[in-house]
Amino acid sequence: MQVSPPRSLGELFLGFLSIGARSFGGVMPWAHRVMVEERRWMTEADFAETIGLCQFLPGPNIGNASIVVGKRWFGVRGSLVAFLGLFALPFVWVLALFALYADFAATNPVLRAVVTGVGAAGAGLFIGTAIKLGRVLARRPAALALIAACFVAAGVARMSLFIVLPIALVLAYACARKGLL
Amino acid sequence: MILLELTLYFMLLSLISVAGMPSILPELQRYVVDVKGWISPEEFIQIFAVGQAAPGPNILITSLIGWKVAGLGGALAALAAMCGPAAVLAWWVAEAWERFKDKPWRIAAQRAMSPVVVALILSGGFILATPGAPDWRLWLIAAASATGMLATKVSPLWFLAAGGAIGGFLLS
């Protein structure tokens, strides 16, 4: 496949703007469509590798991806332009939607109930995602023990992540080095 | 003052947001609802709902929290604080990290992350579905949407819409 990186900052901005503008129901599929299929900035393999890397780093995956690919083509300016393009429209939309919601919700209990229902369904999607990702790990007792301990600490006992995360990562890393994960 | 506090806290959170927004959701809820009381548990789930339903990166729910706490300045500061430190890190380490792709310590680190991230995503879902006292109606909706997501391949937006419809019936 012939790939051609963006030739200008303007093109980079418009590409990321169109990712942000259309990203209903998840940004990743749209990032793939724009960068690999429509604009052919990068190959399939390149995209998968970049996203894999960004999932590992802290921060929003797609936000990191905009920083990494922006830097690759235009340095610091590229990172900034790609990031701003990505967030410009979604930022306005989410605030507008929330302002609209807050306006109506104050006097409308049914609307509040609907939106709370949406939130509960979103919570369910998180639980579903955790189960989907966890299935792969289920054959490893050490992984299950870590998941259970970490869930009790962060989810049930509601301990601070600043305490839970370092301990969990150190334990998990030790297990991984011993071949238990 | 609140704006400064929010910004500094989000900057710290940015650096531990392994795998993105889902894994910091438990901590976010703990801090802004339980510790600070800036937002009520019901508002938190509604903010989350709007953030999920709107297009765009889901980290924008932190902007909604900023907006709620300190207006437009809060929304902008929250987004910048949540993404900035992580972005700087990505900018510096992404390529170096790629070079260590085959090193045993990097492979172990990658494996170590998975169970922790799974547990945090699970915690986030559990906490959202349990604002305050356990409510069987919220759990029912969450369980139904989790099951639907695992059993089918349709867009997640459908489950959000169905959750809204059931919520309108059961919760009002």
HADDOCK unambig.tbl for C-alpha pairs under 7 A between the chains (distance, minus, plus):
assign (segid A and resid 20 and name CA) (segid B and resid 56 and name CA) 5.49 0.50 0.50
assign (segid A and resid 22 and name CA) (segid B and resid 55 and name CA) 6.88 0.50 0.50
assign (segid A and resid 23 and name CA) (segid B and resid 55 and name CA) 4.92 0.50 0.50
assign (segid A and resid 23 and name CA) (segid B and resid 56 and name CA) 5.25 0.50 0.50
assign (segid A and resid 24 and name CA) (segid B and resid 54 and name CA) 6.70 0.50 0.50
assign (segid A and resid 24 and name CA) (segid B and resid 55 and name CA) 4.14 0.50 0.50
assign (segid A and resid 24 and name CA) (segid B and resid 56 and name CA) 6.66 0.50 0.50
assign (segid A and resid 25 and name CA) (segid B and resid 55 and name CA) 6.46 0.50 0.50
assign (segid A and resid 25 and name CA) (segid B and resid 155 and name CA) 6.89 0.50 0.50
assign (segid A and resid 25 and name CA) (segid B and resid 156 and name CA) 6.27 0.50 0.50
assign (segid A and resid 25 and name CA) (segid B and resid 157 and name CA) 5.64 0.50 0.50
assign (segid A and resid 26 and name CA) (segid B and resid 56 and name CA) 6.97 0.50 0.50
assign (segid A and resid 27 and name CA) (segid B and resid 56 and name CA) 6.06 0.50 0.50
assign (segid A and resid 27 and name CA) (segid B and resid 57 and name CA) 6.06 0.50 0.50
assign (segid A and resid 55 and name CA) (segid B and resid 19 and name CA) 4.95 0.50 0.50
assign (segid A and resid 56 and name CA) (segid B and resid 18 and name CA) 6.60 0.50 0.50
assign (segid A and resid 56 and name CA) (segid B and resid 19 and name CA) 5.72 0.50 0.50
assign (segid A and resid 57 and name CA) (segid B and resid 18 and name CA) 6.10 0.50 0.50
assign (segid A and resid 57 and name CA) (segid B and resid 19 and name CA) 6.53 0.50 0.50
assign (segid A and resid 57 and name CA) (segid B and resid 90 and name CA) 6.72 0.50 0.50
assign (segid A and resid 58 and name CA) (segid B and resid 14 and name CA) 6.71 0.50 0.50
assign (segid A and resid 58 and name CA) (segid B and resid 15 and name CA) 5.77 0.50 0.50
assign (segid A and resid 58 and name CA) (segid B and resid 16 and name CA) 5.95 0.50 0.50
assign (segid A and resid 58 and name CA) (segid B and resid 17 and name CA) 4.67 0.50 0.50
assign (segid A and resid 58 and name CA) (segid B and resid 18 and name CA) 4.14 0.50 0.50
assign (segid A and resid 58 and name CA) (segid B and resid 19 and name CA) 5.82 0.50 0.50
assign (segid A and resid 58 and name CA) (segid B and resid 20 and name CA) 6.11 0.50 0.50
assign (segid A and resid 58 and name CA) (segid B and resid 86 and name CA) 5.64 0.50 0.50
assign (segid A and resid 59 and name CA) (segid B and resid 14 and name CA) 5.71 0.50 0.50
assign (segid A and resid 59 and name CA) (segid B and resid 15 and name CA) 6.94 0.50 0.50
assign (segid A and resid 59 and name CA) (segid B and resid 17 and name CA) 5.29 0.50 0.50
assign (segid A and resid 59 and name CA) (segid B and resid 18 and name CA) 6.53 0.50 0.50
assign (segid A and resid 59 and name CA) (segid B and resid 19 and name CA) 6.78 0.50 0.50
assign (segid A and resid 59 and name CA) (segid B and resid 20 and name CA) 4.84 0.50 0.50
assign (segid A and resid 59 and name CA) (segid B and resid 83 and name CA) 6.01 0.50 0.50
assign (segid A and resid 59 and name CA) (segid B and resid 86 and name CA) 4.96 0.50 0.50
assign (segid A and resid 60 and name CA) (segid B and resid 20 and name CA) 4.28 0.50 0.50
assign (segid A and resid 60 and name CA) (segid B and resid 21 and name CA) 6.08 0.50 0.50
assign (segid A and resid 60 and name CA) (segid B and resid 59 and name CA) 6.31 0.50 0.50
assign (segid A and resid 60 and name CA) (segid B and resid 83 and name CA) 6.97 0.50 0.50
assign (segid A and resid 61 and name CA) (segid B and resid 19 and name CA) 6.77 0.50 0.50
assign (segid A and resid 61 and name CA) (segid B and resid 20 and name CA) 5.84 0.50 0.50
assign (segid A and resid 64 and name CA) (segid B and resid 87 and name CA) 5.80 0.50 0.50
assign (segid A and resid 64 and name CA) (segid B and resid 90 and name CA) 6.22 0.50 0.50
assign (segid A and resid 67 and name CA) (segid B and resid 87 and name CA) 6.45 0.50 0.50
assign (segid A and resid 67 and name CA) (segid B and resid 91 and name CA) 6.43 0.50 0.50
assign (segid A and resid 68 and name CA) (segid B and resid 90 and name CA) 6.81 0.50 0.50
assign (segid A and resid 68 and name CA) (segid B and resid 91 and name CA) 6.20 0.50 0.50
assign (segid A and resid 90 and name CA) (segid B and resid 55 and name CA) 6.05 0.50 0.50
assign (segid A and resid 90 and name CA) (segid B and resid 56 and name CA) 4.88 0.50 0.50
assign (segid A and resid 91 and name CA) (segid B and resid 60 and name CA) 6.79 0.50 0.50
assign (segid A and resid 94 and name CA) (segid B and resid 51 and name CA) 6.48 0.50 0.50
assign (segid A and resid 94 and name CA) (segid B and resid 54 and name CA) 5.68 0.50 0.50
assign (segid A and resid 95 and name CA) (segid B and resid 64 and name CA) 6.66 0.50 0.50
assign (segid A and resid 98 and name CA) (segid B and resid 50 and name CA) 6.41 0.50 0.50
assign (segid A and resid 109 and name CA) (segid B and resid 172 and name CA) 6.26 0.50 0.50
assign (segid A and resid 110 and name CA) (segid B and resid 168 and name CA) 5.74 0.50 0.50
assign (segid A and resid 110 and name CA) (segid B and resid 172 and name CA) 5.28 0.50 0.50
assign (segid A and resid 113 and name CA) (segid B and resid 167 and name CA) 5.39 0.50 0.50
assign (segid A and resid 113 and name CA) (segid B and resid 168 and name CA) 5.00 0.50 0.50
assign (segid A and resid 113 and name CA) (segid B and resid 171 and name CA) 5.20 0.50 0.50
assign (segid A and resid 113 and name CA) (segid B and resid 172 and name CA) 5.29 0.50 0.50
assign (segid A and resid 114 and name CA) (segid B and resid 164 and name CA) 4.30 0.50 0.50
assign (segid A and resid 114 and name CA) (segid B and resid 165 and name CA) 6.14 0.50 0.50
assign (segid A and resid 114 and name CA) (segid B and resid 167 and name CA) 4.82 0.50 0.50
assign (segid A and resid 114 and name CA) (segid B and resid 168 and name CA) 4.30 0.50 0.50
assign (segid A and resid 115 and name CA) (segid B and resid 46 and name CA) 5.85 0.50 0.50
assign (segid A and resid 115 and name CA) (segid B and resid 49 and name CA) 6.22 0.50 0.50
assign (segid A and resid 115 and name CA) (segid B and resid 164 and name CA) 5.81 0.50 0.50
assign (segid A and resid 116 and name CA) (segid B and resid 45 and name CA) 6.25 0.50 0.50
assign (segid A and resid 116 and name CA) (segid B and resid 46 and name CA) 5.44 0.50 0.50
assign (segid A and resid 116 and name CA) (segid B and resid 49 and name CA) 6.93 0.50 0.50
assign (segid A and resid 116 and name CA) (segid B and resid 167 and name CA) 6.53 0.50 0.50
assign (segid A and resid 117 and name CA) (segid B and resid 141 and name CA) 7.00 0.50 0.50
assign (segid A and resid 117 and name CA) (segid B and resid 163 and name CA) 4.79 0.50 0.50
assign (segid A and resid 117 and name CA) (segid B and resid 164 and name CA) 4.44 0.50 0.50
assign (segid A and resid 117 and name CA) (segid B and resid 166 and name CA) 6.56 0.50 0.50
assign (segid A and resid 117 and name CA) (segid B and resid 167 and name CA) 3.96 0.50 0.50
assign (segid A and resid 117 and name CA) (segid B and resid 168 and name CA) 6.96 0.50 0.50
assign (segid A and resid 118 and name CA) (segid B and resid 49 and name CA) 5.48 0.50 0.50
assign (segid A and resid 118 and name CA) (segid B and resid 160 and name CA) 4.90 0.50 0.50
assign (segid A and resid 118 and name CA) (segid B and resid 161 and name CA) 6.55 0.50 0.50
assign (segid A and resid 118 and name CA) (segid B and resid 163 and name CA) 4.82 0.50 0.50
assign (segid A and resid 118 and name CA) (segid B and resid 164 and name CA) 4.43 0.50 0.50
assign (segid A and resid 119 and name CA) (segid B and resid 45 and name CA) 5.38 0.50 0.50
assign (segid A and resid 119 and name CA) (segid B and resid 46 and name CA) 6.00 0.50 0.50
assign (segid A and resid 119 and name CA) (segid B and resid 48 and name CA) 6.08 0.50 0.50
assign (segid A and resid 119 and name CA) (segid B and resid 49 and name CA) 4.11 0.50 0.50
assign (segid A and resid 120 and name CA) (segid B and resid 128 and name CA) 6.86 0.50 0.50
assign (segid A and resid 120 and name CA) (segid B and resid 129 and name CA) 5.36 0.50 0.50
assign (segid A and resid 120 and name CA) (segid B and resid 138 and name CA) 5.60 0.50 0.50
assign (segid A and resid 120 and name CA) (segid B and resid 141 and name CA) 5.97 0.50 0.50
assign (segid A and resid 120 and name CA) (segid B and resid 142 and name CA) 5.13 0.50 0.50
assign (segid A and resid 120 and name CA) (segid B and resid 163 and name CA) 6.83 0.50 0.50
assign (segid A and resid 121 and name CA) (segid B and resid 141 and name CA) 5.67 0.50 0.50
assign (segid A and resid 121 and name CA) (segid B and resid 142 and name CA) 4.81 0.50 0.50
assign (segid A and resid 121 and name CA) (segid B and resid 145 and name CA) 5.37 0.50 0.50
assign (segid A and resid 121 and name CA) (segid B and resid 159 and name CA) 6.30 0.50 0.50
assign (segid A and resid 121 and name CA) (segid B and resid 160 and name CA) 5.36 0.50 0.50
assign (segid A and resid 121 and name CA) (segid B and resid 163 and name CA) 4.96 0.50 0.50
assign (segid A and resid 122 and name CA) (segid B and resid 49 and name CA) 6.72 0.50 0.50
assign (segid A and resid 122 and name CA) (segid B and resid 52 and name CA) 6.93 0.50 0.50
assign (segid A and resid 122 and name CA) (segid B and resid 160 and name CA) 6.20 0.50 0.50
assign (segid A and resid 123 and name CA) (segid B and resid 125 and name CA) 4.21 0.50 0.50
assign (segid A and resid 123 and name CA) (segid B and resid 126 and name CA) 6.94 0.50 0.50
assign (segid A and resid 123 and name CA) (segid B and resid 128 and name CA) 5.80 0.50 0.50
assign (segid A and resid 123 and name CA) (segid B and resid 129 and name CA) 5.92 0.50 0.50
assign (segid A and resid 123 and name CA) (segid B and resid 142 and name CA) 5.83 0.50 0.50
assign (segid A and resid 124 and name CA) (segid B and resid 125 and name CA) 6.22 0.50 0.50
assign (segid A and resid 124 and name CA) (segid B and resid 142 and name CA) 3.78 0.50 0.50
assign (segid A and resid 124 and name CA) (segid B and resid 143 and name CA) 5.77 0.50 0.50
assign (segid A and resid 124 and name CA) (segid B and resid 145 and name CA) 5.12 0.50 0.50
assign (segid A and resid 124 and name CA) (segid B and resid 146 and name CA) 4.47 0.50 0.50
assign (segid A and resid 125 and name CA) (segid B and resid 145 and name CA) 6.14 0.50 0.50
assign (segid A and resid 125 and name CA) (segid B and resid 146 and name CA) 5.13 0.50 0.50
assign (segid A and resid 125 and name CA) (segid B and resid 149 and name CA) 6.66 0.50 0.50
assign (segid A and resid 126 and name CA) (segid B and resid 121 and name CA) 5.97 0.50 0.50
assign (segid A and resid 126 and name CA) (segid B and resid 122 and name CA) 6.40 0.50 0.50
assign (segid A and resid 126 and name CA) (segid B and resid 125 and name CA) 5.13 0.50 0.50
assign (segid A and resid 127 and name CA) (segid B and resid 121 and name CA) 6.88 0.50 0.50
assign (segid A and resid 127 and name CA) (segid B and resid 122 and name CA) 5.10 0.50 0.50
assign (segid A and resid 127 and name CA) (segid B and resid 125 and name CA) 5.32 0.50 0.50
assign (segid A and resid 127 and name CA) (segid B and resid 146 and name CA) 5.99 0.50 0.50
assign (segid A and resid 128 and name CA) (segid B and resid 146 and name CA) 4.28 0.50 0.50
assign (segid A and resid 128 and name CA) (segid B and resid 147 and name CA) 6.80 0.50 0.50
assign (segid A and resid 128 and name CA) (segid B and resid 149 and name CA) 6.34 0.50 0.50
assign (segid A and resid 128 and name CA) (segid B and resid 150 and name CA) 6.12 0.50 0.50
assign (segid A and resid 130 and name CA) (segid B and resid 118 and name CA) 5.00 0.50 0.50
assign (segid A and resid 130 and name CA) (segid B and resid 121 and name CA) 5.81 0.50 0.50
assign (segid A and resid 130 and name CA) (segid B and resid 122 and name CA) 5.43 0.50 0.50
assign (segid A and resid 133 and name CA) (segid B and resid 118 and name CA) 6.55 0.50 0.50
assign (segid A and resid 134 and name CA) (segid B and resid 118 and name CA) 6.16 0.50 0.50
assign (segid A and resid 143 and name CA) (segid B and resid 115 and name CA) 5.73 0.50 0.50
assign (segid A and resid 146 and name CA) (segid B and resid 115 and name CA) 6.46 0.50 0.50
assign (segid A and resid 147 and name CA) (segid B and resid 115 and name CA) 5.46 0.50 0.50
assign (segid A and resid 147 and name CA) (segid B and resid 116 and name CA) 6.18 0.50 0.50
assign (segid A and resid 147 and name CA) (segid B and resid 118 and name CA) 6.77 0.50 0.50
assign (segid A and resid 147 and name CA) (segid B and resid 119 and name CA) 4.78 0.50 0.50
assign (segid A and resid 150 and name CA) (segid B and resid 116 and name CA) 6.79 0.50 0.50
assign (segid A and resid 150 and name CA) (segid B and resid 119 and name CA) 5.80 0.50 0.50
assign (segid A and resid 151 and name CA) (segid B and resid 119 and name CA) 5.06 0.50 0.50
assign (segid A and resid 151 and name CA) (segid B and resid 120 and name CA) 6.51 0.50 0.50
assign (segid A and resid 151 and name CA) (segid B and resid 122 and name CA) 6.99 0.50 0.50
assign (segid A and resid 151 and name CA) (segid B and resid 123 and name CA) 5.59 0.50 0.50
assign (segid A and resid 154 and name CA) (segid B and resid 26 and name CA) 6.64 0.50 0.50
assign (segid A and resid 154 and name CA) (segid B and resid 123 and name CA) 6.35 0.50 0.50
assign (segid A and resid 155 and name CA) (segid B and resid 26 and name CA) 6.60 0.50 0.50
assign (segid A and resid 155 and name CA) (segid B and resid 123 and name CA) 4.18 0.50 0.50
assign (segid A and resid 155 and name CA) (segid B and resid 124 and name CA) 6.86 0.50 0.50
assign (segid A and resid 155 and name CA) (segid B and resid 126 and name CA) 6.71 0.50 0.50
assign (segid A and resid 155 and name CA) (segid B and resid 127 and name CA) 6.26 0.50 0.50
assign (segid A and resid 158 and name CA) (segid B and resid 30 and name CA) 6.81 0.50 0.50
assign (segid A and resid 160 and name CA) (segid B and resid 27 and name CA) 6.04 0.50 0.50
assign (segid A and resid 161 and name CA) (segid B and resid 27 and name CA) 5.55 0.50 0.50
assign (segid A and resid 168 and name CA) (segid B and resid 116 and name CA) 6.63 0.50 0.50
assign (segid A and resid 169 and name CA) (segid B and resid 112 and name CA) 6.47 0.50 0.50
assign (segid A and resid 169 and name CA) (segid B and resid 113 and name CA) 6.79 0.50 0.50
assign (segid A and resid 169 and name CA) (segid B and resid 116 and name CA) 6.98 0.50 0.50
assign (segid A and resid 172 and name CA) (segid B and resid 112 and name CA) 4.67 0.50 0.50
assign (segid A and resid 173 and name CA) (segid B and resid 108 and name CA) 6.20 0.50 0.50
assign (segid A and resid 173 and name CA) (segid B and resid 109 and name CA) 5.84 0.50 0.50
assign (segid A and resid 173 and name CA) (segid B and resid 112 and name CA) 4.90 0.50 0.50
assign (segid A and resid 176 and name CA) (segid B and resid 108 and name CA) 5.13 0.50 0.50
assign (segid A and resid 176 and name CA) (segid B and resid 111 and name CA) 6.32 0.50 0.50
assign (segid A and resid 176 and name CA) (segid B and resid 112 and name CA) 5.79 0.50 0.50
assign (segid A and resid 177 and name CA) (segid B and resid 108 and name CA) 5.78 0.50 0.50
assign (segid A and resid 181 and name CA) (segid B and resid 111 and name CA) 6.50 0.50 0.50
